[in-house]
Amino acid sequence: RNMFIMAVIMGVIEYGTLILAIFTGIWWAFAAGMAIVAVFSVYLSSYYFKNTAYICPECHKVFKPKFKEMFWASHTYKTRKLTCPECGKKSFCLETHFSKIEK
């Protein structure tokens, strides 16, 4: 829900400033809007990473990959292609909410 709200805000800023720039010629507003969207994108990515863990389909270990691996990995709506630190197999791992992991 939080990510959806942030995405809507980002879309309004992006398309609103683009339309403003097209109709009024104020392109600096669009550039400023894109800078704001970039900052929101960085925050959203870190929020997502902080609250997500993955389950290996082979050994069923729950793990958190490095941010770089998670960010650039191929993915579907509910899985991400990662390497399991336990068994070393690279496959599509199921996403789960980080608070559900036993600590």
C-alpha positions in Angstrom: 0.0 0.0 0.0 2.8 2.5 0.9 4.7 1.7 -2.3 1.5 2.2 -4.4 0.8 5.6 -2.7 4.4 6.7 -3.4 4.1 5.5 -7.0 1.0 7.6 -7.5 2.6 10.7 -6.1 5.6 10.1 -8.4 3.4 9.7 -11.4 1.5 12.9 -10.6 4.8 14.8 -10.3 6.2 13.3 -13.5 3.2 13.7 -15.8 2.1 17.0 -14.2 5.4 18.7 -14.7 5.7 17.3 -18.2 2.2 18.6 -19.2 3.1 22.0 -17.6 6.3 22.1 -19.6 4.7 21.2 -22.9 1.9 23.8 -22.6 3.8 26.7 -20.9 7.4 26.1 -22.0 8.6 26.0 -18.4 11.1 23.2 -18.8 12.9 23.8 -15.5 9.8 22.7 -13.6 10.0 19.3 -15.5 13.7 19.0 -14.6 13.0 19.8 -11.0 10.1 17.3 -11.0 12.3 14.6 -12.4 14.9 15.3 -9.7 12.2 14.8 -7.0 11.0 11.6 -8.7 14.6 10.3 -8.7 14.9 10.9 -4.9 11.6 9.2 -4.3 12.8 6.2 -6.5 16.0 5.8 -4.4 13.9 5.9 -1.2 11.3 3.4 -2.6 14.1 1.0 -3.7 15.7 1.1 -0.2 12.3 0.7 1.5 11.5 -2.3 -0.7 14.9 -3.9 0.0 14.6 -3.4 3.7 11.2 -5.0 4.0 11.8 -8.0 1.6 13.5 -11.4 2.0 13.6 -14.4 -0.3 13.0 -18.1 0.0 15.2 -20.5 -2.0 13.1 -23.1 -3.9 15.8 -25.8 -3.5 16.8 -25.7 0.2 13.9 -23.4 1.5 16.4 -21.1 3.3 15.1 -17.6 3.9 17.8 -15.0 3.1 18.5 -11.4 2.2 20.8 -10.9 -0.8 23.0 -7.9 -1.4 21.2 -4.8 -2.6 23.1 -4.8 -5.9 22.2 -8.4 -6.7 18.5 -7.8 -5.8 18.3 -4.5 -7.8 19.7 -5.9 -11.0 18.2 -9.4 -10.9 15.5 -10.6 -13.4 12.2 -10.9 -11.7 8.5 -11.6 -12.0 5.7 -10.2 -9.9 6.5 -12.5 -6.9 10.0 -13.9 -7.6 13.5 -12.8 -8.3 16.4 -14.7 -9.8 19.0 -14.8 -7.1 21.8 -17.1 -5.8 21.1 -18.8 -2.5 23.9 -18.3 0.0 23.1 -21.8 1.5 23.1 -24.1 -1.5 24.6 -21.9 -4.1 21.8 -22.5 -6.7 20.7 -19.6 -8.8 17.0 -19.7 -9.4 13.8 -17.7 -9.1 13.3 -17.2 -5.3 10.0 -16.4 -3.8 9.6 -12.9 -2.1 8.4 -12.7 1.4 7.9 -9.8 3.8 11.0 -9.5 6.1 9.0 -9.2 9.3 7.8 -12.8 8.8 11.3 -14.2 9.2 12.1 -15.7 12.6 14.9 -13.8 14.1 
